[in-house]
Amino acid sequence: MKRCHSAPKIISSLILLSLSPQALSIQKSEQLDSIAKSLSAVDLVEHFEVESYYGKTIIAENGKLKFSITGTQKKVNNGRRSELAIDFPFKLEDEVIYSYELFIPNEYQSDIHGRWSLISQWHDQPNPNKGETWANFPGRSPLVALYDKVVNGETIITIVYGDQARAIPINIGTWNSIVYHFRWSNSNSGVLNLKVNNSNFTFKGPNMHNDYQHYLKIGLYRHPDITTNNHVYFRNLKIIKKI
């Protein structure tokens, strides 16, 4: 899988450079509020940053958020992507539950050549408490990610956890409920209990590259040579830290 190194704090959309800093700040805030409402996640808006083009590749609709991607759209952070980053804080050994509903339309086309295409991922980042920055931070593939691939001509949605990979029962053309219950760790104490609709899966082992919080990205991010037009929808995003 291609490495996907990118900073979580980036500009949220194409904007007019002639606007004042205050106007830009208001515009960005309004966009993030609209996105949060579409996901029913107003309580999480402070953790949001958009890696997409608002109104073009990410569209806030009534009760759902649409992510679109094409083979010709401009790159964001050097990649073909339409993603929302959610930098929710946690510490090593914390238990955090992430949940959302995912809709993959019937017309969705997986890459027949088997090139990578991510739908969700948890990405590492520098630990500012140790003086780390993105300037010399290594690029690494996510240890936990949801992606699609073609098997015998059919789209299969797969979860990767470290060196483990397992197909999961995602239904195309309808909403799917997905719940990720993590114990976050960069050692063998790491755990993911995954619930997909009515099916349950458990993974054990490290789920962090380093000792600093990993951030969730939802949407579409894929190999730059894939040319198909695709879109997916998310709704009802929730993140809860267990006390």
GIVEN-V436078 format. One record per backbone hydrogen bond with DSSP energy under -1.0 kcal/mol. NH is the residue of the N-H (numbers start at 0). CO is the residue of the C=O. E is the energy in kcal/mol with one decimal. If there is no record, write none. Layout:
NH,CO,E / NH,CO,E
This chain:
18,15,-1.8 / 23,19,-2.7 / 24,20,-2.2 / 25,21,-2.2 / 26,22,-2.6 / 27,23,-2.7 / 28,24,-2.3 / 29,25,-2.4 / 30,26,-2.1 / 31,27,-2.5 / 32,28,-2.3 / 33,29,-2.1 / 34,30,-2.3 / 35,31,-2.7 / 36,32,-2.3 / 37,33,-1.9 / 38,34,-1.4 / 39,36,-1.1 / 40,35,-3.1 / 43,40,-1.8 / 44,41,-1.1 / 46,43,-2.4 / 47,44,-1.7 / 48,84,-1.9 / 50,82,-2.9 / 54,57,-2.8 / 55,52,-2.3 / 56,52,-2.5 / 57,52,-1.4 / 58,65,-2.5 / 60,63,-2.5 / 63,60,-1.2 / 64,233,-2.9 / 65,58,-2.8 / 66,231,-2.6 / 67,56,-3.0 / 68,229,-2.4 / 75,78,-2.7 / 78,75,-1.2 / 81,219,-3.2 / 82,50,-2.2 / 83,217,-2.5 / 84,48,-3.2 / 85,215,-3.2 / 86,46,-2.4 / 87,85,-1.5 / 92,183,-3.5 / 93,90,-2.3 / 95,181,-1.5 / 96,239,-3.4 / 97,179,-2.7 / 98,237,-2.6 / 99,177,-2.0 / 100,234,-2.6 / 101,175,-2.5 / 102,232,-2.5 / 107,104,-1.8 / 113,110,-1.8 / 117,220,-3.5 / 118,145,-3.4 / 119,145,-1.6 / 120,216,-1.9 / 121,143,-2.1 / 122,214,-2.9 / 129,126,-1.8 / 130,127,-1.5 / 131,126,-1.9 / 144,159,-1.8 / 145,119,-2.9 / 146,157,-2.6 / 147,116,-1.9 / 148,155,-1.8 / 150,153,-2.9 / 153,150,-1.7 / 155,148,-3.3 / 157,146,-3.1 / 158,165,-2.7 / 159,144,-2.8 / 160,163,-2.8 / 161,142,-3.1 / 163,160,-2.2 / 165,158,-2.4 / 167,156,-2.7 / 169,167,-2.2 / 172,103,-3.3 / 175,101,-2.1 / 177,99,-2.5 / 178,194,-2.6 / 179,97,-3.4 / 180,192,-2.7 / 181,95,-2.8 / 182,190,-2.6 / 183,93,-2.5 / 189,186,-1.6 / 190,182,-1.7 / 191,202,-2.6 / 192,180,-2.8 / 193,200,-3.0 / 194,178,-2.6 / 195,198,-2.7 / 196,176,-3.1 / 198,195,-2.6 / 200,193,-2.7 / 202,191,-2.6 / 204,189,-2.7 / 206,184,-2.7 / 214,122,-2.3 / 215,85,-1.9 / 216,120,-2.8 / 217,83,-2.2 / 218,118,-2.0 / 219,81,-2.4 / 220,117,-1.7 / 221,79,-2.0 / 222,115,-2.3 / 225,222,-1.7 / 229,68,-2.5 / 231,66,-1.9 / 232,102,-2.2 / 233,64,-2.0 / 234,100,-1.7 / 236,38,-1.8 / 237,98,-2.7 / 239,96,-2.6 / 241,94,-2.8
